[in-house]
Amino acid sequence: MKIVLKLSLVLSATFFVQANSKIHWGYLGEVAPAHWGDLSKEFKMCKEGKVQSPINIVPTKDVDLKPLEIDYKTSAKSVVNNGHTIQINIKDGSTLKLDGKIYKLKQFHFHVPSENNINGDVFPLEAHFVHQSDDGSLAVVAVMFKEGKENVTLKKIWNHFDKLKEEGQVKCNLSSKDILALIPKDSQYYKFMGSLTTPPCSENVRWQVYKTPLSVSKD
């Protein structure tokens, strides 16, 4: 059974759940994570899965991992309020290569506070960059944020909030350079196999979580 130990103020969803789905899921009451697996047969992995995310990352091996082969060269297509989170959809052409396999960047979205923990530490913000290969395999790159200086790129996204008070989408002015600015320069990261963190909770998702957080202002 999937258990969430914290309440997300900005709740997450993924583009893999169809926009026209009539199945309502959430984080409180009868539609909380503990009940996701009972809401629909499509969500059965939320309670039957054996490798579910998010997790508390506790390093088990000291492995010298090669830097991620990230090639983000396209701009954002739109900013979306999907009812669970703010999501930035990306134009085709940006990729992540893992072990020779190409995963296409589809979107990134946010969680407040972080869903994954690192050695028990919770961060005020976490971004998930969601990728999909041609065979349907999934890979997520996660970036943590700590309170500090204002983040110029995040501010560009936040500036759309007034237009997104209702569910919908607006054009986004994020360039590929802006998107790359949300990837830490320190290339060290943790990796593990997990799942999507929202219904349908699909497993066999390759997770890469950067060790070094970026900054975001309290405001």
C-alpha positions as CSV (number, residue, x, y, z in Angstrom):
1,M,0.0,0.0,0.0
2,K,1.3,3.4,-0.9
3,I,1.7,5.7,2.1
4,V,2.4,9.4,1.9
5,L,3.8,10.8,5.2
6,K,3.4,14.4,4.3
7,L,0.8,16.7,2.7
8,S,1.8,18.2,-0.5
9,L,0.7,21.8,-1.0
10,V,1.4,21.5,-4.7
11,L,0.2,18.1,-5.6
12,S,1.6,16.1,-8.4
13,A,0.3,14.4,-11.5
14,T,1.8,13.0,-14.7
15,F,0.9,13.3,-18.3
16,F,0.5,9.5,-18.4
17,V,-2.9,9.9,-16.7
18,Q,-5.4,10.8,-19.4
19,A,-6.7,14.3,-19.2
20,N,-10.3,13.1,-19.7
21,S,-10.1,10.5,-17.0
22,K,-13.2,10.7,-14.7
23,I,-11.5,8.9,-11.9
24,H,-10.8,11.3,-9.1
25,W,-7.8,10.9,-6.9
26,G,-6.3,13.2,-4.3
27,Y,-4.4,13.3,-1.0
28,L,-7.1,13.6,1.6
29,G,-10.0,11.5,2.8
30,E,-11.5,8.7,0.7
31,V,-9.3,9.6,-2.3
32,A,-6.0,9.7,-0.3
33,P,-3.0,7.6,-1.4
34,A,-4.0,4.8,1.0
35,H,-7.1,4.4,-1.2
36,W,-5.7,4.9,-4.7
37,G,-5.4,1.2,-5.4
38,D,-9.2,0.8,-4.7
39,L,-10.4,3.6,-6.9
40,S,-9.8,1.8,-10.2
41,K,-8.4,-1.4,-11.6
42,E,-6.0,0.9,-13.5
43,F,-4.5,2.0,-10.2
44,K,-4.0,-1.5,-8.7
45,M,-0.2,-1.0,-8.6
46,C,-0.7,1.7,-6.0
47,K,-1.4,-1.0,-3.5
48,E,0.0,-4.2,-5.1
49,G,3.3,-2.7,-6.3
50,K,6.5,-3.8,-4.7
51,V,8.8,-1.0,-5.9
52,Q,6.8,2.2,-5.2
53,S,8.0,5.8,-5.0
54,P,8.6,8.2,-3.4
55,I,11.3,6.9,-0.9
56,N,13.7,8.1,1.7
57,I,17.0,7.8,-0.1
58,V,19.7,6.1,2.0
59,P,22.8,5.4,0.0
60,T,23.8,1.7,0.0
61,K,26.8,1.7,-2.3
62,D,29.5,4.3,-3.1
63,V,29.4,4.1,-6.9
64,D,31.2,6.4,-9.3
65,L,28.3,7.2,-11.7
66,K,29.0,8.9,-15.0
67,P,27.3,12.3,-15.4
68,L,23.8,12.1,-16.9
69,E,23.8,12.5,-20.7
70,I,21.2,15.3,-20.8
71,D,20.5,17.1,-24.1
72,Y,17.8,19.6,-23.5
73,K,17.8,21.8,-26.6
74,T,14.1,22.7,-27.0
75,S,12.0,25.3,-25.2
76,A,8.8,24.9,-23.2
77,K,5.5,24.5,-25.0
78,S,3.1,25.5,-22.3
79,V,2.5,25.8,-18.6
80,V,-0.4,23.8,-17.3
81,N,-2.5,23.8,-14.1
82,N,-3.8,20.2,-14.3
83,G,-5.6,20.4,-10.9
84,H,-2.8,18.7,-9.0
85,T,0.3,20.7,-9.9
86,I,1.9,23.2,-12.2
87,Q,3.4,21.3,-15.1
88,I,5.6,22.6,-17.9
89,N,5.2,20.7,-21.2
90,I,8.3,20.6,-23.5
91,K,8.6,20.7,-27.2
92,D,9.9,17.6,-28.9
93,G,13.7,17.2,-29.3
94,S,15.1,17.2,-25.7
95,T,16.5,13.9,-24.5
96,L,18.2,11.9,-21.7
97,K,20.4,9.0,-22.6
98,L,20.7,6.2,-20.0
99,D,22.9,3.2,-20.8
100,G,22.6,4.0,-24.5
101,K,18.8,4.3,-24.5
102,I,17.1,7.5,-25.5
103,Y,14.4,8.9,-23.3
104,K,12.5,12.0,-24.5
105,L,11.7,14.8,-22.1
106,K,8.0,15.3,-22.0
107,Q,7.4,17.6,-19.1
108,F,8.5,18.7,-15.6
109,H,6.4,19.5,-12.6
110,F,6.8,20.4,-8.9
111,H,6.1,19.0,-5.4
112,V,5.9,21.1,-2.2
113,P,7.4,19.8,0.0
114,S,9.7,17.3,-1.6
115,E,8.3,13.8,-2.1
116,N,11.6,12.0,-1.9
117,N,13.8,12.5,1.1
118,I,17.5,12.2,1.3
119,N,18.8,10.6,4.5
120,G,15.6,11.7,6.2
121,D,15.9,15.3,5.0
122,V,12.8,16.9,3.5
123,F,13.3,19.8,1.0
124,P,10.8,22.7,0.5
125,L,10.6,22.0,-3.3
126,E,11.3,19.1,-5.7
127,A,11.1,19.1,-9.5
128,H,10.5,16.0,-11.5
129,F,11.7,15.9,-15.2
130,V,9.6,13.1,-16.8
131,H,11.0,11.2,-19.8
132,Q,9.7,8.4,-22.0
133,S,11.4,6.2,-24.5
134,D,9.9,5.0,-27.8
135,D,9.1,1.6,-26.2
136,G,7.2,3.4,-23.4
137,S,9.8,3.0,-20.6
138,L,9.9,5.9,-18.1
139,A,12.8,7.8,-16.5
140,V,12.6,10.7,-14.0
141,V,15.3,13.1,-13.1
142,A,14.6,14.8,-9.8
143,V,16.1,18.1,-8.5
144,M,15.8,19.3,-4.9
145,F,15.6,23.0,-3.9
146,K,16.6,24.6,-0.6
147,E,15.6,28.0,0.7
148,G,18.1,30.7,-0.3
149,K,18.4,33.1,-3.2
150,E,15.7,33.8,-5.6
151,N,15.6,31.4,-8.6
152,V,15.4,33.4,-11.8
153,T,14.0,30.5,-13.9
154,L,11.4,29.5,-11.3
155,K,10.3,33.1,-11.1
156,K,9.5,33.0,-14.8
157,I,7.2,30.0,-14.2
158,W,5.6,31.5,-11.1
159,N,4.8,34.6,-13.1
160,H,2.1,32.5,-14.9
161,F,0.3,31.7,-11.7
162,D,-2.3,34.5,-11.9
163,K,-3.4,33.2,-15.3
164,L,-3.5,29.6,-14.0
165,K,-5.8,30.1,-11.0
166,E,-8.3,28.0,-12.9
167,E,-7.3,24.7,-14.6
168,G,-5.9,25.3,-18.0
169,Q,-2.8,26.2,-19.8
170,V,-0.9,29.2,-21.2
171,K,2.0,29.7,-23.5
172,C,5.4,29.6,-21.7
173,N,8.5,31.7,-22.5
174,L,11.1,29.2,-21.1
175,S,14.0,28.6,-23.4
176,S,16.2,25.5,-23.4
177,K,18.8,27.5,-21.5
178,D,16.3,28.3,-18.8
179,I,15.4,24.6,-18.5
180,L,19.0,23.6,-18.3
181,A,19.4,26.2,-15.5
182,L,17.2,23.9,-13.4
183,I,19.8,21.1,-13.6
184,P,22.5,21.3,-10.9
185,K,26.1,21.8,-12.2
186,D,27.3,19.2,-9.7
187,S,26.8,16.0,-11.6
188,Q,26.5,13.6,-8.6
189,Y,23.2,11.8,-8.2
190,Y,21.5,8.8,-6.7
191,K,19.8,6.3,-8.9
192,F,17.2,3.6,-8.1
193,M,14.2,1.8,-9.6
194,G,10.8,3.0,-8.5
195,S,7.4,4.0,-9.8
196,L,5.3,7.0,-10.8
197,T,4.3,8.8,-7.6
198,T,0.7,9.3,-8.6
199,P,-1.9,6.9,-10.2
200,P,-1.5,4.6,-12.0
201,C,1.7,4.2,-9.9
202,S,3.4,2.3,-12.8
203,E,6.7,0.6,-11.8
204,N,10.0,0.0,-13.5
205,V,10.6,3.8,-13.6
206,R,14.3,4.7,-13.6
207,W,14.9,7.4,-11.0
208,Q,17.9,9.8,-10.9
209,V,18.0,12.3,-8.0
210,Y,20.6,14.9,-7.9
211,K,22.5,15.2,-4.7
212,T,23.0,19.0,-4.8
213,P,19.9,21.1,-4.3
214,L,19.4,24.4,-6.1
215,S,18.1,27.5,-4.3
216,V,14.6,29.0,-4.2
217,S,13.6,32.1,-2.2
218,K,11.1,31.8,0.6
219,D,8.7,34.1,-1.3
